[in-house]
Amino acid sequence: MKQLFINIKELLQVRDEPVEKLSGSEMKELPTLKNAWLLIEDDKISDYGEMNSLPELNADKTINAEGKIILPSWCDSHTHIVYAGNRELEFADRINGLSYEEIANRGGGILNSAKTLQETPEEEVYKQSAKRLDEVMKLGTGAVEIKSGYGLTEEGELKMLRVIKKLQQNYELPIKATFLGAHAIPKEYKEKPGAYMDLVIDEILPKVAEEKLAEYIDIFCEKGYFSVADTHKLLSAAKKFGLKPKIHINQFNAIGGIQAGIEHDALSLDHLEVMRPEDIESLKGTNTMPVALPSCSLFLNISYTPAREMLDAGLPLALATDFNPGSTPSGNMNLVVSLACIKMKMTPEEAINAATINGAYAMELSKTHGSITKGKKANFILTKEIPSYTFLPYAFGTNSIESVYINGKMVE
């Protein structure tokens, strides 16, 4: 089927040649075509250009996009969409003065979600997670990574990963699966955390690999959770099974996890709210994508990733939601792009690049997603009539999306 979009006010992120990722000053450039047309053939981008060069095309459907903007769908490279229940009571606790760490120390936080997950049947976990996935797709997300990490037992972790696999089978957008068994130390292992790490490595990891339930490995490298030594141990074990690292790091403290991740050639290092000069220096010249999660900073009222310092140092940066029940109960990438501009001093061009091309890189999807390029998947957003693309982050409380297309099909 051929679909032709005409009179597009502006076609964003047009790349005649695929770009793997953007770094530093490259992120200031957002190539666009004004008064453009876009041809979609089946599930791929077939052609595009300015209206004054529109050839005669035999399209099955023609859509007039006058006054509207088309851009690639958001690529959300860090989520925890698969979970059960919610944690709104902890939200009230934080308002009443308890910190995230204090809530976790008394059995809340990740351990709370793990208990709920363990008690919830797999089919119900799937239904709740599918509802969230439907929601984020309508908000413009066209590629997503989903982590386990709320099981914290062999049965619970495998349950989560099986739910992710079922989502992969039932949805057309790319979904990347990450094994995050090392998300927190279960209560019964509090006095013997090494024994839990042994369980993750010796018992759960081989089964994850055997059933091909994940592409990536993750660990929460942070004080009170898992150490740099734990990180080295887990990533070394995971490498034998072909799982690539994507790590939670530097959310509250800088303890050397960035250097550990780089040593293991991590695909991405995520959070990075606390960055030392040596951390920024270590990332220079690597293949690792730093990923910022500004809606987590908003919700927990913690510092934001120092994007300006990182970009000015020549680093790349991706943006993601961190959608989860405890620290970011939102999968709205539009809000993330707005927060990057408002709180992290990123320009609209930098934020859009971070949420499209660089987000795709952080999921190894650069060849197929993240830009308007011939031959790439037709995953894109059609906005409502808006004055410019800067309006997207500017009007942070407005839904400016008219429709979302995944593989050339409108999301209903």
C-alpha positions in Angstrom: 0.0 0.0 0.0 1.3 3.5 -0.9 0.4 6.5 1.3 1.3 10.0 0.2 1.4 12.9 2.7 1.4 16.2 1.0 1.7 19.9 2.0 3.6 19.0 5.1 4.5 22.2 6.9 7.8 20.8 7.9 9.4 17.3 7.7 11.8 16.9 10.5 15.0 14.8 11.0 15.5 14.2 7.2 18.7 12.3 6.7 19.5 11.3 3.1 22.3 9.0 4.5 21.7 7.1 7.8 23.4 8.5 10.8 24.4 6.2 13.6 24.4 8.7 16.4 25.1 12.4 17.0 27.5 14.0 19.4 28.3 17.4 20.8 27.8 20.2 18.3 26.3 17.8 15.8 23.2 17.7 18.0 22.4 21.4 17.3 21.6 20.5 13.7 18.1 19.2 12.8 17.8 18.9 9.1 14.2 19.6 7.8 12.2 20.1 4.6 9.5 22.8 4.5 6.4 22.5 2.4 7.2 18.8 1.9 5.8 15.5 0.8 6.4 12.0 2.1 5.7 8.7 0.4 5.2 5.5 2.5 5.2 2.2 0.8 3.9 -0.7 3.0 6.0 -0.4 6.2 8.8 1.7 4.9 9.7 5.3 4.0 9.9 5.2 0.2 10.6 8.8 -0.8 10.2 12.5 0.1 10.9 16.0 -1.1 9.7 19.5 -1.4 6.2 20.1 -2.9 7.6 21.9 -5.9 9.4 18.7 -6.8 6.5 16.3 -6.3 6.4 13.8 -9.2 3.3 12.0 -10.4 2.7 9.2 -7.9 0.1 6.5 -7.9 -0.8 6.5 -4.2 -3.6 4.4 -2.6 -4.2 7.1 -0.1 -3.3 10.8 0.0 -3.2 12.7 3.3 -3.2 16.5 3.3 -0.9 17.6 6.2 -1.2 21.3 5.6 -0.1 23.2 8.7 1.2 20.0 10.3 4.7 18.6 11.1 5.9 15.1 10.6 8.9 13.7 12.6 10.2 10.3 13.5 8.5 8.6 16.4 10.2 8.8 19.7 12.7 6.0 20.6 12.4 5.3 24.3 15.5 3.3 25.3 14.9 2.9 29.1 11.6 1.8 30.6 10.2 -0.6 33.2 6.7 -0.8 31.5 6.2 -4.4 32.7 5.1 -4.2 36.4 2.0 -4.9 38.5 0.0 -2.5 40.6 1.3 1.0 41.5 3.0 2.9 44.3 0.8 6.0 44.8 1.0 5.5 48.6 4.8 6.1 48.5 4.1 9.3 46.5 2.1 10.6 49.5 5.0 9.4 51.8 7.5 11.5 49.9 5.2 14.6 50.1 5.1 14.0 53.8 8.9 14.2 54.0 10.3 10.7 53.5 13.2 10.3 50.9 13.3 7.7 48.2 16.1 6.0 50.2 14.1 6.1 53.4 11.1 4.5 51.7 13.3 1.8 50.2 14.9 1.0 53.6 11.5 0.3 55.2 10.5 -2.2 52.5 9.0 0.2 50.0 10.4 1.1 46.6 11.6 -1.7 44.3 10.9 -4.4 47.0 7.3 -3.2 47.2 6.9 -3.6 43.4 8.7 -7.0 43.5 6.2 -8.3 46.1 3.2 -7.2 44.1 4.7 -8.6 40.9 5.4 -12.0 42.5 1.7 -12.2 43.7 0.2 -11.2 40.4 -0.7 -13.8 37.8 1.4 -13.6 34.6 -1.7 -12.9 32.4 -2.7 -10.0 34.6 0.8 -8.5 34.5 0.6 -8.8 30.7 -2.8 -7.0 30.6 -1.6 -4.1 32.7 1.7 -3.8 30.8 -0.1 -3.9 27.4 -2.3 -1.1 28.5 0.7 1.1 29.3 2.3 0.2 26.0 -0.8 1.2 24.1 -0.7 4.5 26.0 2.9 5.4 25.1 2.4 4.5 21.5 -0.4 7.0 21.2 2.0 9.5 22.8 4.4 9.0 19.9 6.7 6.2 21.0 7.6 4.0 18.1 10.5 1.9 19.6 10.9 0.9 23.2 13.2 -1.0 25.6 11.6 -2.8 28.6 13.5 -4.2 31.6 12.7 -6.9 34.1 13.8 -6.2 37.7 10.6 -6.3 39.7 10.8 -10.1 40.1 13.9 -10.5 42.2 13.3 -14.3 42.2 14.0 -16.8 39.4 10.2 -17.2 38.9 9.5 -13.5 39.1 12.2 -12.4 36.7 11.4 -15.1 34.1 7.7 -14.1 34.4 8.5 -10.5 33.6 10.7 -11.5 30.6 8.0 -13.8 29.3 5.6 -10.9 29.4 8.0 -8.8 27.5 8.4 -11.6 24.9 4.6 -11.8 24.6 4.4 -8.0 24.0 7.1 -8.4 21.3 5.0 -11.1 19.6 1.7 -9.1 19.8 2.9 -5.5 18.9 4.5 -4.3 15.7 6.9 -1.7 17.1 10.4 -2.9 18.1 10.6 -3.9 21.7 14.0 -4.6 23.2 14.3 -6.8 26.4 16.7 -6.2 29.2 17.4 -8.6 32.1 17.7 -6.5 35.3 17.8 -9.2 38.0 20.3 -7.0 39.9 17.8 -4.2 40.5 17.7 -4.4 44.3 18.7 -6.9 47.0 15.7 -8.9 48.2 14.8 -8.7 51.9 15.8 -12.3 52.6 19.3 -11.6 51.2 19.9 -8.4 53.0 22.6 -10.0 55.3 24.1 -12.0 52.4 23.9 -9.9 49.2 26.7 -11.9 47.6 24.4 -15.0 47.7 21.8 -13.1 45.7 24.3 -12.0 43.1 25.3 -15.7 42.8 21.7 -16.6 42.3 21.3 -14.0 39.5 24.5 -15.2 37.8 24.4 -19.0 38.4 20.7 -19.7 38.3 18.7 -17.0 36.5 21.1 -15.7 33.9 21.6 -19.1 32.2 17.8 -19.7 31.9 17.3 -16.2 30.5 19.9 -17.0 27.9 18.7 -20.5 27.2 15.1 -19.2 26.5 16.5 -16.2 24.6 14.4 -13.8 26.8 16.8 -10.8 26.7 19.3 -9.0 24.5 20.7 -6.8 27.3 21.9 -7.0 30.9 21.5 -4.3 33.4 22.4 -3.6 37.0 21.7 -0.8 39.5 25.2 0.2 40.4 24.6 2.5 43.3 25.3 2.8 47.1 22.9 0.5 49.0 22.3 -1.6 45.9 25.2 -3.1 43.9 28.8 -2.3 43.9 31.3 -1.7 41.1 32.8 -5.1 41.9 29.3 -6.6 41.5 29.0 -4.8 38.2 32.2 -6.2 36.9 31.2 -9.7 38.0 27.7 -9.7 36.5 28.8 -8.1 33.2 31.6 -10.5 32.8 29.2 -13.4 33.3 26.6 -12.0 30.9 29.2 -11.5 28.2 29.6 -15.2 27.9 25.9 -15.4 27.0 26.1 -12.6 24.5 24.1 -10.1 26.6 25.2 -6.5 26.1 25.3 -4.0 29.1 22.8 -1.1 29.6 23.5 0.1 33.2 21.7 2.2 35.8 24.5 4.5 37.0 25.2 7.7 38.9 21.6 8.4 39.9 22.4 9.4 43.5 26.2 8.9 43.8 29.2 8.6 41.5 31.1 5.5 42.6 33.1 4.5 39.5 30.3 2.6 37.7 30.7 4.7 34.5 34.3 3.5 34.2 33.2 -0.1 34.8 30.5 0.2 32.1 32.9 1.6 29.6 35.4 -1.2 30.3 32.7 -3.7 29.4 31.7 -1.7 26.3 28.2 -0.8 27.6 25.8 0.1 24.9 24.3 2.8 27.2 24.8 4.2 30.7 21.6 5.6 32.1 20.5 8.2 34.7 23.8 10.2 35.1 22.2 12.8 37.4 25.5 13.0 39.3 28.5 13.5 37.0 32.1 14.3 38.0 34.5 15.9 35.5 36.4 12.5 35.3 33.1 10.8 34.4 32.6 13.1 31.4 36.2 12.7 30.4 35.9 8.9 30.6 33.0 8.8 28.1 34.9 10.7 25.4 35.8 8.7 22.4 33.7 5.6 23.5 30.9 3.8 21.7 28.7 4.1 24.8 25.6 6.3 24.7 24.8 8.4 27.9 21.1 8.4 28.5 19.3 11.0 30.6 15.9 10.5 32.3 14.6 13.9 33.2 11.1 12.9 34.3 12.7 10.8 37.0 14.5 13.9 38.3 11.2 15.8 38.2 9.3 13.2 40.1 11.9 12.5 42.8 13.0 16.2 42.9 16.6 15.3 42.4 19.3 16.9 40.2 19.0 16.6 36.4 21.7 15.1 34.2 24.1 18.0 33.3 23.3 17.8 29.6 24.9 21.2 28.8 28.3 20.2 30.2 28.2 16.9 28.5 27.2 18.2 25.1 29.7 21.0 25.3 32.4 18.4 26.0 31.5 16.7 22.7 29.5 13.8 24.1 26.3 12.3 22.6 23.2 12.1 24.7 19.9 10.2 24.5 16.6 10.9 26.3 14.3 8.3 27.7 11.4 8.1 30.2 12.4 5.5 32.8 8.6 4.7 32.9 8.2 2.8 36.2 5.8 2.7 39.2 8.1 4.2 41.8 10.2 7.0 40.4 8.6 7.8 37.0 5.0 6.8 36.6 4.9 8.3 33.1 5.9 7.1 29.6 5.3 10.5 28.0 8.3 11.2 25.8 6.9 14.6 24.9 7.2 15.6 28.5 10.8 14.3 28.5 11.7 16.4 25.5 10.1 19.5 27.2 12.0 18.8 30.5 15.3 18.5 28.6 14.8 22.0 27.2 13.4 23.6 30.4 15.5 21.9 33.0 18.6 20.6 31.2 19.2 23.7 28.9 19.0 21.6 25.7 17.8 23.3 22.6 14.7 21.9 20.8 17.0 20.5 18.1 19.3 18.8 20.6 16.3 17.3 22.5 14.6 16.0 19.4 17.9 14.5 18.2 18.4 12.9 21.6 14.8 11.4 21.6 15.0 10.0 18.0 18.4 9.2 16.5 20.3 8.8 19.7 17.5 6.9 21.4 17.5 4.5 18.4 21.3 4.0 18.9 20.8 3.1 22.5 18.7 0.2 21.3 20.8 -0.7 18.3 18.1 0.5 15.9 20.0 3.2 14.1 19.7 1.4 10.7 16.0 1.2 10.8 14.6 3.9 13.1 15.2 7.4 14.4 15.1 9.5 11.2 13.2 10.2 8.0 15.5 8.2 5.7 14.6 6.1 2.6 14.3 2.5 3.5 13.8 3.0 7.2 10.7 1.8 8.9 7.7 4.2 8.6 7.4 5.0 12.3 6.5 8.6 12.6 4.4 11.3 14.3 1.9 13.6 12.5 1.3 16.7 14.7 -1.8 18.8 14.8 -1.5 22.3 13.2 1.3 23.9 15.2 3.4 27.0 14.5 6.8 25.3 14.6 8.6 22.3 16.0 9.8 24.4 19.0 6.1 24.5 20.0 6.4 20.7 20.9 8.7 21.3 23.9 7.4 24.8 24.6 3.7 23.7 25.1 4.6 21.0 27.6 1.1 20.4 28.8 -0.5 20.3 25.3 -1.0 17.1 23.3 0.2 18.3 19.9 0.0 14.8 18.3 -2.8 14.2 15.8 -1.7 10.6 14.9 1.1 8.1 15.2 2.2 5.6 12.5 4.0 2.3 13.2 5.2 0.4 10.2 3.1 2.7 8.0 -0.2 1.9 10.0 -2.0 4.5 12.0 -2.1 3.6 15.7 -5.8 3.3 16.6 
